[in-house]
Amino acid sequence: MQRLLPERGPASVEEAIGGLDLIGLARDERPYVVTNFVLSLDGRATLAGRSGPLGSDVDTRMLVELRTRVDAVMIGAGTMRAERYGRIVPSQERRERREREGLAHDPLAVLVSGRLDLPWDAPLFTESGHVLIFTSSEAEPPETAATVRVERHPGAVDLRRALATLRRERGVRALLCEGGPALHAQLIEAGVVDELFVTHAPKLVGGEGPRLVTGLPERERPVELAWLLHEPDTGELFARYRIPPATG
């Protein structure tokens, strides 16, 4: 892997992500929020309904490393139904490394689901762990092997309120959002996304389907390119963007 910006030189996934101190960037009122997506050249975020086929093993390593740098991982209901998540950090070695660095053994899994329509037979629920769900539904979740806690918001999930709850009541200092595009758009529109990690895959997908964001109102939102990496074996570009704080 080669670093193209800010200065050229050799790089690695471990060097690029392992040295990030996202925890230290926590705000008093909410966690520091980063997002991660893979996109095709024509901007698609999924292929055949899933994001996995777009990226390579290197992209997966980038995602897993990001998960090790945060207290919580947020997932939308649609993404949960499509990807059927299991344990957020499956590697025992990585979980032990988190503990050595003063983090919880596993990141908290955070789901946002308006209707509480979730795949309860997915490994995230059938294995032991902790899941926090923000929902506007009055339905009750079924019994699961995982410990599931539900926070209800009347009418619709208020993401600012949800992030404040995570920071104040769960001690979440840094949070990674893995989508989907509708949740991503809502977080951006709420002004609570600090960084975007985007894998640009050298593939043309075509068709109709979700992109980086869905339903985001049209207006210019500047971002700053922090670094750009190139993986010659796969042709992927890995970009880290920062969203400047709102002024005025």
N, C-alpha and C positions, 0 to 999 in steps of 0.2 A: 504494500500500500504506500502511496505517495501523498504527501501534503502539498497542495497547490497554493493555498493561502492560509494564513497571512504571509508565510515565507515558505519556499520550496524545501523539501527534505523528506527523508524516510519517516513513516508513521506506522502505527498499528492501532487496532481497535482498543486494545488494553491501554495504550498510551493516551489515546484521544479521550476515552470515556473514564478510565480508571482514575485519572487525576482530577476529575471534576468534583468540586465541593458545592454541590447543589444544596446540601443541608445548611451550609453556612449563609446561604442567600435568603433564608426564610424571612418572611415579613411578620410583624406582630399580629396582623389581622387575618392573615391567610398563609397557606403554604406557597413556596416558590413553585410555579407550575411550568412544566415542559411537556411538549407533545412529540410523538414519534409516528411518522408515516412513511410508507414506500409508495412512489408514484411512477407510472409509466411515462414515456416521452410525451404522449398525448394526454397526460394528466389523470389517467384512471388510477383509483386507489384499490381496486379489486380486479381479479380475473376469475370468472366462473363463481362469483360471489364471495371470494376469499382474498385476503391480502397476501397470504403466503406464497402463491405461485409467482408473484411479481418479483420477489427478492431472492437473494442467494443465501448460502450458509453464512456469508460475511455479514449480510444484512441482519440475519437472525442473531449473530454474535453481538452486533451493535445494540440491538434491542435488549438482549439479556443483560448486557453490561449496564445499560441505562437503568434497568430494573434494580440492579444492585446498589444504585446510588441514591435511591429515594426511600421514603417511609411508606408510600402508598402508590398503588397503580389504579387508575380510574378507567372504567370500560363502560360504553353504552350498551343498552340492551340488544340492539341489532348486531353489534360486533360480538357480543357474548353468544347470541344464537348462531351466528355464522361460524365462529372460531371454536366454540365449545372449550373454553379455557380449562386448564388444569392448574396445578400448583404454579404460582407466579414465578418463583425461582426454583426450578426442579433440581438444580445441582447442589448436592450436599456440600461440596467444596466452596461454592459461592455463598451458601448460607452461613457456613462457618466463618468465611471472610467477613461477611456483614457483621457478625457478632464481635469479631476482633476489632472492628472499626466502630463499635458502639451502637450498631443498628440492631433492630429486632431481627430474629432469625428469618422471618418471612415478612415481606411488605404486606400491608393491609390491602386486601382486594376491595375496591369501592365500585359499586355498580350504580348506574343511573337508569331507572326504568319507570316510565310513567304508569304503565298498566301492570307491572309486576309479572309480565309474561316472559318467563325465563326458562332455559333448559335445565330443570332441576336435576336431571340425570347426568349432567356434565361433571367431569372430574373435580372441578372447583368446589362443587357441593357434595360430591360423594366421598371425598377424602377430607381428613381433618384439616382445619384451618379456620381463619376468621374472615368473614365477609360482612361489609356494611353496605346496605342498599338504601339509596334515596329514591323515594317514590311519591306519587300523588294518589296511589291506589289505596283503598281500604281493605284489599284482600290480604289474607294471611299466607305467609310462605309455608310450604310443607315441612315436615321434619326432615332434617338432613344431617349427614355426618359432620359437616362443617358447622361452626357456630355462626349463625346468621342474625344480625341485628338490623332492624328496619327503622329508618327515620322518615316520617311522613310530612310532606309539604302540601297544604291544601291547594287544589287547582292545578298547579304545575310545580316541578322541582325548581327551586330558586338556587342557582349554582353559586352565587355569592354567599348566600346563607349556608349552603352545604360546605363550602370551603372554610368558612368561619368556624363551623362546627368541627370540622376535621382538625383545624389548628388549635382551637380552644379546648375541646373535649378529648381528642385523640392524640394530641401532641404531634400531628403530622407537620413536618417542616418543609419537605419537598415532595411533590406529587408528579407522577408521570401519567399523562393521558394517552391512551392508545386508540381513541376514537370510539365510535365512528365519526364520519364527516359531519353529521348533524350536531352531535355533542361538541365536536371541535369548533364548529361555527358559533355555537351558543357561548362557549367559553371565550372565544375571541371577541364576540360582540359585547360580552360582559366586561371586557377589559382585564381579564385575569390570567392571560397567557403571557409568560415571560420569554420563553424560547421555543423554537420549533426545530426538531431534528428530522430532516427529510432525506430519504434515500431516493435518488433519481436513477431509475432502472432503464437501461438501454433497450426498451421494448416498446413497440406500438401495439396497442390492444384493440382500439376501435370500439364500436358498440356504444351502448348507453349504460351508464352506471355511475356509482358514487365517485367523487373526486376528493380533493383535499378538504373542501368544506361543502356543505349543502345548506342552502337557505340563508347564507350570510348576506345582509343588505349591502348593496353596491356603494362603495366609497373607497377612496385611496387610503391604504394603511401601510405606511413605510415599515420595512424591516431592514435590519443590518446583518450582513453576512459576517459571521465571526470566524469560521474556518471552512475549508473545502478540501476534502480528501478524495483521492481516486484509487480505485482498486483495478489494476490492469488486467487481472485474470477474469474478472466479470464485466468490466466496463462501467461499473457503478460509480456514481458520484455521491458522496456523503456530505451533506451541508448542515451546518449549524447556524441558525438565524436567531437574532435577538429582536424582540419587539421593544422599541424605546418606550419609556414611561409616558403616559399621556400628560400633556401640559395644558395649562389654561383652565 
